[in-house]
């Protein structure tokens, strides 16, 4: 039986829960996650505005998000590799500061194609934080505390996604969407400067020289692990289903019979608050009970929430969004921390592969949802999402039978 941690694990130099270093790291990563997801997803409530302002379809408006997440997915593979050579913190800092600057630019460009170009560039710059942050946690945080640490980091992501959507929705109603984007850009810059200042430098990072052969070998070895391959697929399915619900809910609620305004639709995104709780709670639960015994529960919860959004009552729809959000962030917390625990080497590449599929799901399914919405209405979106969740549930049950690699790290 291990003794309680009272400081960093001196043998490994890792940070344990309950120490000042753990609190500082959590605050820093939570702040960066907050800023990143505010920058990325704050435009989601504006998709109906873009359709009206620029005369584009639902699927066309979704490109402002899908281009960003699609390029993020690709560029994260390279960002994690760059971090292997130059360090985790420098890559994360450059990523978040450049992204904040581009958000300000996006508020100023006049044409739709220019806006899409800036959003595409943001996909490149935003790619530096998520995969590298997961590798940083895997290297610097003690294994007993990684589930909690990753859960709290994802909670910061949830808070940023919620705040960004909420602020955008309210400000767009009163001062216009361009001013709303500008506010998000400036606020994120301040938060990212705090992150730069307080994040502890890596203690367990060892720089590696770039070698294409070893990089390819790392990716291939991860893709040959059946458990990791299924976890990558889970990321695609989780994010794809979740972003489809959030992308197109606004179209439904702004139209009859609901006729909500932009500010009211933005307020619904405060459902993200439950993600802050569920990511940390389920992440910690997975550490205690075993991730294989908890992951499937998140998919079941998402399925229930998706069904509720078919109701014709705004209250039930909001409840459905809350339930979907709870299940999504809990399952994502479990799956993402499982990837870091399962990968015995090249953890940054394993994390980047998970997030590659995760954001690919956002890009592909996010835009496909617009096609379903345009042809079949909201029922088309929920049927598509429900199918993805069902596949994810089947995979999670298969994952529960994969033998662990080691008692502490393979669960």
C-alpha positions in Angstrom: 0.0 0.0 0.0 1.5 3.3 -1.1 1.7 6.2 1.4 -0.1 9.4 0.8 1.8 11.9 -1.3 3.1 14.9 0.5 5.1 16.5 -2.3 6.5 15.7 -5.7 7.4 12.0 -6.1 11.1 12.4 -5.5 12.1 9.2 -7.3 10.4 10.3 -10.5 10.3 14.0 -10.0 6.6 14.0 -10.7 3.9 16.3 -9.2 1.4 14.7 -6.9 -2.1 15.8 -6.0 -2.2 18.0 -2.8 1.0 19.9 -3.5 1.5 23.6 -4.4 3.0 22.5 -7.7 -0.1 20.5 -8.5 -2.3 23.5 -7.8 -0.2 25.8 -9.9 0.0 23.4 -12.8 -3.8 22.9 -12.6 -4.5 26.6 -12.6 -2.1 27.2 -15.5 -3.4 24.4 -17.7 -7.0 25.2 -16.8 -6.4 28.9 -17.9 -4.9 27.8 -21.2 -7.6 25.3 -21.8 -10.2 27.9 -21.0 -8.7 30.4 -23.5 -8.2 27.8 -26.2 -11.8 26.5 -26.2 -13.2 30.0 -25.9 -11.3 30.8 -29.1 -12.3 27.6 -30.8 -16.0 27.2 -30.0 -17.2 30.7 -29.3 -18.4 31.1 -32.9 -20.7 28.1 -32.6 -23.8 30.1 -31.6 -23.1 32.5 -34.5 -23.6 29.9 -37.3 -27.2 31.1 -37.9 -25.9 34.6 -37.9 -23.3 33.7 -40.6 -26.0 32.0 -42.7 -28.0 35.2 -42.6 -25.2 37.7 -42.9 -23.2 36.0 -45.6 -25.9 34.0 -47.3 -24.5 30.5 -46.7 -26.2 27.2 -45.9 -26.0 25.5 -42.5 -23.2 23.2 -43.8 -21.4 26.3 -45.3 -21.6 28.2 -42.0 -20.2 25.2 -40.2 -17.0 25.5 -42.2 -16.0 28.4 -39.9 -15.6 25.7 -37.2 -14.9 22.6 -39.3 -11.9 24.2 -41.1 -10.4 25.1 -37.7 -10.9 21.7 -36.1 -9.9 19.9 -39.3 -6.5 21.7 -39.6 -6.1 21.3 -35.8 -6.4 17.6 -36.3 -3.7 17.4 -38.9 -1.3 20.0 -37.4 -1.4 18.4 -33.9 0.5 15.5 -35.3 3.4 17.8 -36.2 3.0 20.1 -33.1 3.5 17.1 -30.8 6.6 16.2 -32.7 8.0 19.7 -32.6 7.5 19.7 -28.8 9.6 16.5 -28.6 12.6 18.7 -29.7 12.0 22.2 -28.4 10.0 21.4 -25.2 6.4 21.3 -24.1 6.0 24.7 -22.6 7.4 26.8 -25.5 5.1 25.1 -28.0 2.0 25.6 -25.8 2.8 29.3 -25.1 3.4 30.1 -28.8 0.2 28.3 -29.7 -2.1 30.1 -27.4 -0.7 33.6 -27.9 -0.7 33.4 -31.7 -4.3 32.1 -31.6 -5.5 35.0 -29.5 -4.0 37.4 -32.0 -5.8 35.7 -34.9 -9.1 35.9 -33.1 -8.7 39.7 -33.0 -8.0 39.7 -36.7 -11.1 37.5 -37.4 -13.2 40.3 -35.9 -11.9 42.8 -38.5 -11.9 41.1 -41.9 -14.9 42.0 -44.1 -15.4 39.1 -46.4 -16.6 35.5 -45.7 -13.6 33.9 -47.5 -11.2 36.0 -45.4 -13.0 35.0 -42.2 -12.7 31.3 -43.2 -9.0 31.9 -44.0 -8.3 33.3 -40.6 -10.2 30.5 -38.9 -8.2 28.0 -40.9 -4.9 29.6 -39.7 -6.3 29.4 -36.1 -6.6 25.7 -36.6 -2.8 25.6 -37.3 -1.9 27.8 -34.2 -4.4 26.2 -31.8 -3.0 22.8 -32.5 0.0 23.4 -30.2 -1.8 23.3 -26.9 -4.1 20.2 -26.7 -1.8 17.3 -27.7 1.2 18.8 -25.9 -0.8 19.5 -22.7 -1.8 15.8 -22.6 1.9 14.8 -23.0 2.9 17.4 -20.3 0.4 15.9 -17.8 1.6 12.4 -18.6 5.2 13.3 -18.0 5.0 15.7 -15.1 2.0 14.5 -13.0 2.2 11.4 -10.8 0.3 8.4 -12.3 -2.0 8.4 -9.2 -3.0 12.0 -10.0 -3.2 12.0 -13.8 -6.9 11.2 -14.0 -7.8 14.1 -11.7 -5.3 16.4 -13.4 -6.6 15.6 -16.9 -10.2 15.9 -15.6 -9.5 19.4 -14.2 -7.8 20.5 -17.4 -10.7 19.3 -19.5 -12.9 21.1 -17.0 -11.1 24.3 -17.9 -11.8 23.4 -21.5 -15.5 23.0 -20.7 -15.6 26.4 -18.8 -13.9 28.1 -21.7 -16.2 26.6 -24.3 -19.2 27.6 -22.2 -18.0 31.1 -21.4 -17.1 31.7 -25.0 -20.4 30.6 -26.3 -22.3 32.5 -23.6 -20.4 35.8 -24.1 -20.7 35.6 -27.8 -24.4 35.0 -27.7 -25.2 37.8 -25.3 -22.8 40.3 -26.9 -23.9 39.5 -30.5 -27.4 40.4 -29.5 -26.5 43.8 -28.1 -23.3 45.0 -29.8 -22.9 42.8 -32.8 -20.9 39.6 -33.6 -17.7 41.4 -34.6 -17.4 43.2 -31.3 -18.1 39.9 -29.5 -15.2 38.2 -31.3 -12.9 41.1 -30.4 -13.8 40.8 -26.7 -13.0 37.1 -26.7 -9.7 37.7 -28.5 -8.5 40.3 -26.0 -9.7 38.4 -22.9 -7.9 35.2 -24.2 -4.7 37.2 -24.6 -4.8 38.1 -21.0 -5.5 34.6 -19.9 -2.7 33.2 -22.1 -0.1 35.6 -20.6 -1.0 34.3 -17.2 -0.5 30.7 -18.4 2.9 31.7 -19.8 3.9 33.2 -16.4 2.8 30.5 -14.0 3.1 27.1 -15.7 6.1 25.2 -14.1 8.8 24.2 -16.6 9.1 20.6 -17.5 11.2 18.5 -15.1 10.9 15.1 -16.8 11.1 16.2 -20.5 14.0 14.9 -22.4 14.6 16.5 -25.8 14.8 14.1 -28.8 16.2 14.8 -32.2 13.6 14.7 -35.0 13.8 11.5 -37.0 11.1 10.7 -39.5 11.8 6.9 -39.2 11.3 6.9 -35.4 8.3 9.2 -35.7 6.6 6.9 -38.2 7.5 3.9 -36.1 5.8 5.6 -33.0 2.6 6.3 -34.9 2.5 2.8 -36.4 3.1 1.1 -33.0 0.3 3.0 -31.4 -2.1 2.2 -34.3 -1.2 -1.5 -33.9 -2.4 -1.5 -30.3 -6.1 -2.6 -30.5 -6.9 -0.7 -27.3 -5.4 2.6 -28.5 -7.0 2.2 -31.9 -10.4 1.8 -30.3 -9.7 4.8 -28.0 -8.8 6.9 -31.0 -12.1 5.9 -32.6 -13.9 6.8 -29.4 -12.5 10.3 -29.6 -13.9 10.6 -33.2 -17.3 9.4 -32.2 -17.6 11.4 -29.0 -16.6 14.7 -30.5 -18.5 14.2 -33.7 -21.8 13.5 -32.0 -21.3 16.3 -29.4 -20.4 19.0 -31.8 -23.3 18.1 -34.2 -25.7 18.7 -31.3 -24.2 22.1 -30.4 -23.7 23.2 -34.0 -27.3 23.0 -35.1 -29.3 23.4 -32.0 -29.3 27.2 -32.5 -31.0 26.8 -35.9 -33.8 24.9 -34.3 -34.3 27.2 -31.3 -34.2 30.4 -33.3 -36.9 29.2 -35.6 -40.6 28.6 -34.9 -42.2 27.3 -32.6 -39.5 28.3 -30.2 -38.4 31.7 -31.6 -35.6 32.4 -29.1 -33.3 35.3 -29.7 -29.5 35.0 -30.0 -28.8 35.9 -26.3 -31.3 33.2 -25.1 -29.7 30.6 -27.3 -26.3 31.6 -26.0 -27.5 31.2 -22.4 -28.3 27.5 -23.2 -24.6 26.9 -23.7 -24.1 27.4 -19.9 -24.9 23.7 -19.9 -21.1 23.4 -20.3 -20.9 24.0 -16.5 -21.8 20.4 -15.9 -18.8 19.4 -18.0 -16.5 21.0 -15.5 -17.9 18.7 -12.8 -18.3 15.5 -14.9 -14.8 15.6 -16.4 -13.1 15.8 -13.0 -15.6 13.5 -11.3 -15.6 10.7 -13.9 -11.8 11.1 -14.4 -11.2 10.5 -10.7 -13.8 7.7 -10.7 -12.0 6.0 -13.6 -8.7 6.2 -11.6 -10.4 4.5 -8.6 -12.6 1.9 -10.4 -10.7 1.4 -13.6 -11.4 3.3 -16.8 -12.7 0.1 -18.5 -15.6 0.1 -16.0 -16.6 3.7 -16.4 -16.1 4.8 -20.1 -19.3 3.1 -21.3 -21.4 5.0 -18.8 -20.6 8.3 -20.6 -22.0 6.9 -23.9 -25.2 5.8 -22.2 -25.7 9.2 -20.6 -25.1 10.9 -24.0 -27.7 8.7 -25.7 -30.4 9.6 -23.1 -29.6 13.3 -23.5 -29.7 13.1 -27.3 -33.2 11.6 -27.2 -34.4 14.3 -24.9 -33.5 17.0 -27.4 -36.2 15.7 -29.7 -38.8 17.1 -27.3 -41.0 20.1 -28.2 -40.5 21.6 -24.8 -37.6 24.1 -24.4 -37.1 22.9 -20.8 -36.7 19.3 -21.9 -34.4 20.3 -24.7 -32.2 22.2 -22.3 -32.2 19.2 -20.0 -31.2 17.0 -22.9 -28.2 19.3 -23.7 -27.1 19.2 -20.0 -27.3 15.4 -20.0 -25.4 15.2 -23.3 -22.7 17.6 -22.0 -22.3 15.6 -18.8 -21.8 12.3 -20.6 -19.5 13.7 -23.2 -17.0 15.4 -20.9 -17.0 12.5 -18.6 -16.3 10.0 -21.4 -13.7 12.3 -23.0 -11.9 12.6 -19.7 -11.7 8.8 -19.3 -10.7 8.1 -22.9 -8.0 10.9 -23.1 -6.3 9.9 -19.8 -6.5 6.3 -20.8 -4.5 7.0 -23.9 -1.7 8.6 -21.8 -1.7 5.7 -19.5 -1.9 3.0 -22.2 1.0 4.4 -24.3 4.3 3.2 -22.8 6.5 5.3 -25.1 6.1 8.3 -27.4 3.2 9.6 -25.3 3.0 12.9 -27.2 2.4 11.0 -30.4 -0.2 8.8 -28.8 -2.0 11.9 -27.4 -1.8 13.7 -30.8 -3.3 10.7 -32.5 -6.2 10.6 -30.1 -6.8 14.3 -30.7 -6.3 13.9 -34.4 -9.3 11.6 -34.5 -11.1 13.7 -31.9 -11.0 16.9 -33.9 -11.4 15.0 -37.2 -14.8 13.9 -35.8 -15.6 17.6 -35.0 -14.7 18.6 -38.6 -16.3 15.7 -40.6 -19.3 15.0 -38.5 -19.8 18.7 -37.7 -20.2 19.5 -41.3 -22.1 16.3 -42.2 -24.6 17.3 -39.5 -25.4 20.4 -41.6 -26.4 18.2 -44.5 -28.6 16.1 -42.3 -30.1 19.2 -40.8 -30.8 20.7 -44.2 -32.5 17.6 -45.6 -34.2 16.0 -42.5 -34.3 18.7 -39.9 -33.4 18.2 -36.2 -34.5 14.5 -36.3 -31.8 13.9 -38.9 -29.2 15.3 -36.6 -30.3 13.3 -33.6 -30.5 10.0 -35.6 -27.0 10.6 -36.9 -25.7 11.4 -33.4 -27.5 8.5 -31.9 -25.8 6.1 -34.4 -22.4 7.4 -33.5 -23.1 7.0 -29.8 -24.3 3.4 -30.3 -21.1 2.6 -32.1 -19.1 4.2 -29.3 -21.0 2.2 -26.7 -20.2 -1.1 -28.5 -16.5 -0.1 -28.7 -16.4 0.8 -25.0 -17.7 -2.6 -24.1 -15.0 -4.2 -26.2 -12.4 -2.1 -24.5 -13.5 -3.4 -21.1 -12.2 -6.8 -22.2 -8.8 -5.6 -23.4 -6.1 -6.9 -21.0 -4.3 -4.2 -19.0 -0.6 -3.5 -19.8 0.3 -3.0 -16.1 -1.6 -2.8 -12.8 -1.2 1.0 -12.4 -0.9 2.4 -15.9 -2.9 0.1 -18.2 -6.4 0.3 -16.8 
